[in-house]
Amino acid sequence: MNIRLKSLLPALASVALIAAAPAKPADHHPAPVVIDACTAKLPKSPAITTKLDSNHHVSQFHSQSISIGNGLTIAFTNTAKVAAREINFSFGTERRTILTKRDAGTFAPHVKITHRFPFPHDVSVIGIGSATCRVTKVVFADGSTWP
């Protein structure tokens, strides 16, 4: 009996490893709206621009010429096959949301759009240098939504 138990140990160990392995995350469907650039500017401060490279990695740089005045400028492209009529954006860090904005209109597929949203007077500048823009919701002209 001791010999049988020893021969079963490798099989039992692999079953234990499979059971202990973390579950695969649910399929992640990327947003159907791509953020081409996200620029935040507070009065009397340099613009902080966040861009995504082709691998969707964030790179940041400073520029004086992209944004004028107080606000958030988002350049985005609808990559879906149908026009979007509402896009919700979140601007913030992993730990906190600085600003949320709803943009309504007709956003045709594959057309780059640039919109500017003023910051409220009470917006906190803490963390703005590491903040990025994210698409949180899209409503399409046909009534479908993402996510």
N, C-alpha and C positions, 0 to 999 in steps of 0.2 A: 504494500500500500504506500509506503514511503517513496518507492521508486515511481509509482504512478503520479503522486503529487508533484514530485520534482519535474516530471515530464510535462505536467500541466502548467507549471509556473510561467513559462514564456507566454503561453496563450492567455493566461489570466492577466498577466502584466499588460499585454497589448489591449485587452478589453478594458482594463482600468484606465489606460492612457486615452483610449477613444472616448470613454465616458467622461473623463476629466477635461478633454479638449474644449476650448470655448466654442460656442455656437458661431456659425458664420453670420456676419451681419446681413441684414435684409438687403436685397438688391437696391443699390443707390442709383436713382435716375437723376442725372445732372439737370440742372435748371435749363429750360428751353430758351432762356434769355441769358446771353453772355455779357458780363460787364467788361467793357473794353478799357475803361479808365474810371477812377474814382478820386476826385480832388476835393479836399477840405481846406477851406481858408477862413481863418478868423481875422478880424480887423487888425492891421499892423503886424501881420505874421506872414512868413513865407507860405506858399501853397504846399501842401503835402499830397503828393500824387501817388496812388497805388495802382500798379498795372499788373495784369496776369500775363505770364509768358505762354508759349504754345503748350507747355505741360501743365498749365494752370497753377504754377507756383507764383507766389506773390513777390514782387520786387518793388521797392519804394525809392523814390527820389524826390528832391525838392526843386521847385520851379517858381519863379516870380511871375511868369507870363501866362500860365494856364487859367488861373481863376482870378477874377477881380472882385474884391469886396468880401463880404461875410456870407459864407454858404457852402453848400455841398454841390458839386457838379458831378453828374454821373453820365458817362457815355456807355451805351448798351446797344446790343443787336438781338433782335428776336430771331432765333435759329429754327423755330418751328415752321411747319408748312402752312399754318393758318395765322391770320393776324391776331395780335393780342389787343385786348381793350382795357386791361388794368394790370399793372405790375406793382407789386409791393416790394420795397427795398428796406434793408436794415443796415445801419452804419454803426459799427462798434467793434469792440474787442471780443475775445472769447469769454471774458468775464462780465461784460456789461454792454448794453445797447445804449448808444449815445443819441441816436435819432432814427425814427422810422418814417418812411414816406410812401404815400400811395400816389402813383402816377396813372392818370386815366387819359384815354385818347384812342387813336387807332395806330397801332404799331405794326406796320407791314413786315412780312418776313424778309430777312437779310438786308435791312436798311439800318444804318447806324444812326442812332438818335442821341443827342446830347441835351440834357435838361439840368437846370440849376434850381436848387431848393435853398431858401434862406434858413439859417440857423435861428432858432428861437433865442431871445435875449438871455435866457437862463441856462443855455447849454454849457456844460462843464468841459473845459479843455483837457482835463486829466485823461490820459490815454489816447488822445486824438492822433498822436504820431504813429501808433501801432494799429489804428483802426482800419478796417476794410469794409467794403460794401458787399452785401449779399442779396440775392433775390430770394424772397421768402414766399411769394405767391404770384401766380399768373392766372388771369382769367382770359380765355380766348373768345373770339367773336362767335364761335359756334356753341358757346356755353360750357365747354370743357374747362377744367382747371388743373393747375400743377401747384403743389404736390398733391 
